[in-house]
Every structure is written in C-alpha cells, then in structure tokens.
C-alpha cells in the first residue's frame, strides 16, 4: 500500500492505508515486533481513524463496508502500540480518536474494530516519536481479508468460471463432493465438454449455492443414466446435499434413465430456488426439467422450468419438473415447457409413487402421450399413494394421446385441487397471469418470488437471466 508522510511544523501527521489479514497476532503478542530507536524523553501519539469506502468487497473481503456512522459509534476498538522498550494494549468504544504519551522512538500500531462479536476492520501504521513532538497518526480501517476458501459453510470454495465448475466434486485441491461451493459469476459453458458432477465419484452431499447466478449453454450428450448438472444429490437414506439459488439457461441434456436439468436423482437432499430453460431428453424413464427422479427424503421447492422435456424410448415418467417422484416432495413449483412421453406423462410430475405434490401449477401449453396408451394428467400423469394438495393447471392446456398422426385423441381431465389434473386456472383477472392468484396460494413474494411484468409470471427474486 502507498504511504504518504506529510510533515507540518512542530507536528508529524502520517497517512497510511495498510490492510492486513488480521491484527490478532499483533494483539496477542506477535505481529510487528518491538519498535526501535529509543532515547530519553516523551512525546504524544494521537490516533485518528478513517474508513476506506472504495474497497471491492467481491475480492475476498469480509463484512459490509463501509459500516454506517451508527455502526462506527458502537464499535469496540482494540489497539496495540509496540515501542522501543514497552507495549501498550488498550480498547475503547465509540470514539474515533485516542491520545497516548509514549517514550521516544519508533512505535508500531495495530487496530481491530469489532461489533457484536464480528471483526469489521483492521488497520496498521507506524510513527517515529521525538522528544516533545506531537504525532497524529491516521489509520485507515479496511475489512480484513478472508482466509483462503476451505469448502466449509463459512468459507465455501468459489466457483468463478468454467474451469472451476469442471473442478467441483473432483477432489482436486480438496474440492470434494461433501464441500460447500458458492458461484460468484455467471458462467457460459458454450463449446465446453462437461461431465455431470459425480459421474466418476459419488453422490453430492455438500452445498452448491448459485448465489443468484446462471450457468448457460450447458450441453450433455451421454449414453449413461443419472444425467444432469449433478448425477445424484444426497445419499439415499443418508447424508443430504443441497443445490440452491441457481439458473440453468438454454440447457441441452440427453441421457437414458433419470435425466434432469439440475440432477439425475435427488435422494436425501433438496433443490430450492432454481430454474431451468432449454431441452431435456431421455431415451429411458424418469425425465424432468429439474430432476429425473426425486426420491424419499428429497425435496424440490420454489423452482420452475420452461424447458421442453422429451422421452422417446418407451420408459415413461416424464414431467416438467420431475419425471418420477418416488416418495419425495415437490412444492411451490411451476412448469411451462412442452412435455412428450410414452407413458406416465404430466405437466409437473410424470409419475408419483407416494410422496407429496403441493401448491404446484402446470402451465404447459401441451402435454402429449405418444403413442396412445398409458397414463397422462395435467399436473401428474400417474399417481400411487401420492398426496396431492392444492394444485392447479391452465384450463386450456392441449393434453392428448398422440399416435403420431391426426387426429389427436383428447384426454378429458377431471379438475380438482387434490386431483392429478389440478384445479382449473385461466388467464385474466385472478388467473395465472395475475399475481393475486399466486399470492392466494401462499407463495412468498417478499423473500423468494418476484412478479415479472413482462412475463406476467412469478420469477425467483435476485436470480439473473430471467
């Protein structure tokens, strides 16, 4: 850092901006070492504190900065002054200046600012004290640098680019499947080969926080099953994993069984506050816009998908959010993409065995069952001991058996909040393009959802790319 020394008659004023990782070593007896150049007599040191409000906090710095004046007035300051023959340790609250009478010589000064048990800032400087001289030392307080990420919840690994995304879960540099990750930039995967996370290793039992960012143009063409951004989230009956606050834009995913945008399978884990767009295709069963299969212990909540979902191999279980809900929970989700499947095909969930489908809305323009046999429904295609609670579907959905030739064989839905076809909802006042409809379902437009006046649909609050 640059240090500017300005000498004024009979007084020395030192301006410095020195940000260090922590003052703790200094305050506990390490750090600077002892000052030098002692002699007879004394002088004074006046500490004057300032703040640096121009720091780029995205560059690995902690705390909200600069704090408000009210915060500064309530902070507790810890100071250590190391002189030629002695050390002074002191602390005070609320004042931005402090005076000390000290022996002549070189004094090294370190300060920490704390509030509510959190260190907000550190600063340091030094001054040569001469007999009878008044010395004003200005210390610019800056947020402390965070330690290198270690994959913990408090200090997650930072996913900054495509190379970092490819590294997640590989074990390289400790980037294991049970670590915490935070995406800090939008990432474009166009033209970059990608294998689903966990394809080689195991289930993801960490936390991947998209932090409102997007991954765009992700393309996977695989002759394998359990395909998506992640293969598996959570261990069945064991440790859980979480993927949240992430948008996948313009997906193009192809696999066999259990194919989804976010995950092939969600086991003991959750996907929340996520959305997908693009195309998801499978040649086997369990194909969904968010997850191929959502198993017992899995939760998919506050998500939506505009992806078109297709299945062509005769397996079935094809849905706009989840292909096969196998004992999991699907809540507060909606889908708008077209759905084409050969059996057990639905707008939100293809098939449901046990589990829960709650407060979901099927807004797909069309849901087709190809050929003209099997189970189909507006919200869910097939259900077996599944709890259906307060679900809806657009009343003008084109839902039909399609044998590949005209005419289509229309499916006649049985509307109802707790039926697999959901209750009717239309356009217009109080309909699905009116926020009041979604608010009546209890969807949270304060913390989770926002209303898009261009799409006339809910979007996820704070997520990019919508």
N, C-alpha and C positions, 0 to 999 in steps of 0.2 A: 504493500500500500504506500501511497505517497505521503510523506510527512513534510509539512511546511512550518518552518520556525520563523516567527515574527518577533524581532527584538524591539521593545519600546523602552524609552528612557526610564531607568530605575526599576523596570519590571520586565519579566520574561513571560510571554504568552506562547504556549505551544499548542498547535492544532494538529491532530492526528486522526486517521481513520484506520484502525487496525482491528480487523475481525479475526478472532481465534476460535478454535473449535469449542473450547470451554475454559473458563477461569478456574475450574475446580482444582486442578493440580496446583496452581499457584496458591489458592486459598487454603489448601491443605498442607502447604509447606514445600511444594515442588515449584515447577514453573520457571520463573525468571532467574532464580538465584539471588544472591545478595548484591545490592548496589555497591559502587566503589567510589573512591576519590574523597574519602572523609577528611575532615580538618576540624579546627576549633570554630565555635560559634554556631548560630542557628539562623534559619530563615523560615519562611512560611510557604506552604503549598495550599492553594485554593483549587478544589476540584470543581469543574464546571462540566455538566453532562449535556450532550446533544443526541439527536437521533438521526439516523440515515433512512429517509423515507423512499429512496430511489432504488433499493435493492430488488433484484429479480428473485422472488421467492421460489419460482419454479426450478431454480438452480440448486436444489437440495437444501434449502434453508427452512428452518422451523418457525412456527408461531405466526400469528397475524401481525403484520408490521406495516406502517408504524402503529403502535398502540394509540388509543385516544388519550387526550390530556387527562381524562379521569383515571385511566389506567396508570399513567405515569405518576399521578399524585398518590396512588395507593401502593405503588411498588416498594419492595424492600430491596435495598442496595447493600451488597456485601463488597467490601474493599480490602485489598491487601497492598500495603506500601512496604517495599523492601529497600532499606537504606544501607549505608556502609557498615553499620555495626548493629542495627536493630531492625525489627519487623513490626509494623503496626497492622492489626486486624480490627476492623470496625464494621458496623452495619447501622443503617438508619432507614426510616420510611418517609417517603413523600417529598423530600427536598431534592432539588437538582444541583445544589452546591454544598460543599463541605470544606472546612478550614482545618489545617494541621500545622503545628510548629514542629520543625524537624531539624536534625543535625545537618550540617553542610555535607555535600557530596551528591553522588548520583542516586536518585530514587526511581525505582521501577514500580509501576502502579497497575493493578488489575482490578476490574469491577465486574460483578454479575448483577443483573436486575431480575428479581423473582416476583411472581404474583400467583397466589393460590397454589403454591407447590410446583409451579412450572417456571423454568428458566426462560425468560423472554429475550434477553440480550446479554452480550459481553462486550467489553472494550478494554484497551490497554494503552499505556503511554509511558514515557519516562521523562525526567527533568533533572538537570544539574542545579543543585541548590547552592547558593553562595551566601556568605555572611550578610545578614541584614536584608537580603533580597526577597521581594515578594514575587511569588511564582504562581501564575494562574495556568492550570493545566486543563485543557478542554479534551474530553474523551468522548468520541463518537460511538454510541452504542449501536451494535448491529446484531441481528438474530444469529444465534450460534449455528454453525454448520452441523447438519445431521451426520451421524456416523455412517459408514458405508452400509447399504441395504444388506440385510441378512435373511430376508424372507419371513421375518416374524410379522405378526399382525401390526405391531407398532412401527415397523420399518420394512415394508414389503420390497421385493425386487421390482424395479421399474422397467416396464415394457415400453420402449421408446420408438422402436422401428420394426421392420420385418425380420431382421436378424434376431432381435430379442424375442419376437413371437415364436420363431422357429426353435428357440432355445428353451422355452417354457417346458418344464417337466422332463428335460433330458438328463438331469443330474449334473450337467456341466456347471462348474463353479457353485455347486450347491443348489442349482435350480431344480429342485426335486418336485415330485408330484404332490407332496404334502405341504408345500410352502405357500406363502401369500404373495400375490402379484398385483400390481397397480399399473394400468395402462395410462400413459401420460400424453400421448399424441394420437391423432387419427392415423391409421396405417393402411396403405394401399398395397394389396397383395397381387396386383395385376402382373401376370407373367412369372410369378414366383411359385415354384413347386412346393406343395405343402402336404405333409402327412398329419392326420389328426393327432392331437395331443394325447398321449397314452397308447398310441398304436403299437409301440415296441415295449413300453414299460408296464404300466398298471393303471388302476383307477385313480382319478384325480381327487384327492382328499384335502386339498388346500382351498384357498380363496382367490378367485380371479375377479378383480374389481375393474371394470372398464372405465370407471370414473367419468361416465358420460361421453366417452369417445367411441369411434367406429372402426371397424375393420371392413374394408371394401374390396370387392372383386376377388373374394376367396374362392378358388376353384379346386375341387377334389374329384377325381375320377378314379374310383377304386373298384377292384374286383373282390373286395372284402366286405365284411359286415361291421356294425357298430361304428358308423362313419358320421362325422360332424366336426365342428371345431375341436371338440373333445370326444374321445371314444366313450368313456364312462365317467360320470360324475358321482362320486361316492361309492362305497363298497356295500354290496347288498347285505343288510343286517349288521353293518359295521360302521366304520368311520365315514363321516359325511364330507361332501365338498360343496362349494358354492361358486356360482358364476352370476354376476350381477352388473347392472348399470352399463350395458354394452349393446351397441347396434351393429348388426352384420348387414352390410349393404351389397346388393347385387350378387348374392350367392349363386354358385353353380356347383351343386353337390350331387354326385352319383355313387351309389353303393348297392349292396344286396339287401341284407336284413338290417333292421334297426338303423335307419338313416334319418338324421335331423340336422337342422341348421346349427344349433348350439351344441347338441350332444346326440350321439347314437343312443345312449341309455342314461337315464337319471336313476340312480339307485337310492342310497341313503344320502340324499343331498338336495339342493334346491337351485333353481334358476329363477331369478327375480329381476324385474325392471329391465327386461331385454326385448329387442325386436329384431326381426329378420325380413329381408326383401330378396327377391330373386327366384331361383328354382331349386327344388329338392326332389330328387328322383331315386327310386329304388326298384330293383327287379325282384325282391322278395317281399316279406311282410314288415309291418311296423315302420311306416314312413310318415314324418311330421315336419311341420315348418319350424318348430322349436326343438323337439326331441322325437326320436323314433319310438322309444319306449320309456314310459315313466312308471317305475316300479314301486313296490311297497316301501315307504319311507322317503319317497321322492316328492318334491313339491315344485310346481311351476306356477308362479303367481305374478300378476301385474306384468304380463307380456302380451305382445301382439305380433302377428305375422301377416305380411301382404304377399308372401311367397306362393307361387303355384307349386302344388305338391302332386306328384305323379307316381303311379306304380303300374308296372306292366308285366310282371311275371306270374301273376295268379295268386300271390300270397295274401294280399288284402291288408286291412288295418291301416287305413290312410286318412289322415286328418290335418286340418290347417294348423293346429298347434301340436298335437301329439298323435302319433299313429296308434299305439296301443297303450292305454292307461291301465297298467297291470297292478292295481292296488294303490296307486299314488293319488295325489291331489292336484287338480287343475282349477285355479281360482282367478277371477278377475282378469280374464284373457279374452281377446277377440281375434278373428281371422277374416281376411278379405280375399285371399287368393282362390284361384280355381282349383278344384280337387277332382282328380281322376284316379279311380282304383277299381280293382277287380272283385273286391269283396270287403265288407265291413268298412264302409266309407262314410265319413261325416265331416261337417264343416269345421268343427273344433277338434273332436276326437274321433278317430276311426272306429276303435272298439274299446269298450270299457269292461274290465273284469274286476269287480269290487271297486274300492276307491271312491273318489269324490270328484264331481264336476259341478262347480258352483259359480254363480254370478258371471257366466260367460256369455258371449254374444257371437253368433255366426252371421257374418255379413258377406259371405262368399257369393259372388254373382252366380256361380254354378257349382253343383256337386253331381258328378256322374259316376255311375257304377257300370263298368264295362267288363264282360258282356252283361246281359240282362238277367243276372241271378245273384243271390246273396243279400246282405243286409245293408241298408242305407238309411241315413237320417240327417236332419238339418244340423243339429248340434252334435249328436253322436250316431254312428252307424249301427253299432251293435252294443248291447249292454247286458251284463250279467251281474246281478247283485251290486250294481253301481248306484251310489246316492247322487241323484240329480236335484239341484237346489237353485231355483230362481234363475233359469237360463232363458235366453231369447234368441230368435232368429229373424232375419229380414223376411217379410211375408211374401216378397216377390222373387225369392231365390228360385233359380232354374234347377230343379233336382229331379233326376230321371235315370232310368236304366237306358244305357246306350249301347246297342249291339254293333255299333259301327255303321249303321245305315239308317236312313229315315224310314218311318217316323220314330221319334223317341217314345219310350214308354214312360209316361209321367209317374212319379211317386206321389201319393196322396198323404201329406203329413197329418199328424194328429197333434195340433198345437197344445201347449201347456207348459207352465213354468217348470214343472218337475217331470216332464216327459222328454224323451230323447230328441224331439223336434223343437223343443223350446216354445215359449210364447211368441206370438206374432209381434213384430215391431216394424213400423214403416217409416218412410221419410215424412218430413213436415214437422209441425209444432208438436213437441213431446216425443218425436221419433228419434231414430238413431243418429240423425244429424243435428240434434238439439242437445246441448249439454245437460239440460234438466233431466232428460231420460237417464243418463249415466249417473248423475248425482242421486237420482231416486234409487239406484241400485246400491248406493253407499260407496261408490268409487271415490277415492280421495283426490280431490283436485287442489288440495293445499300443499301436500308433500310429495305426491307420486305422479299424478297426471296433470297435464295442462290441456287446454282446449285449443285446437288448431282451427283458426277461422278460414284457412284456405282449404283444408281437407274436410272441415266440419266433422271431425272425429277426435277422439282423445289421442294425445301423444304423450310420451314419457317426459316428464319435467327434467330439464337440464341435459338431455341427451342430444348429441349432434346428429346431423344428417336427416332430420325429419322434415 
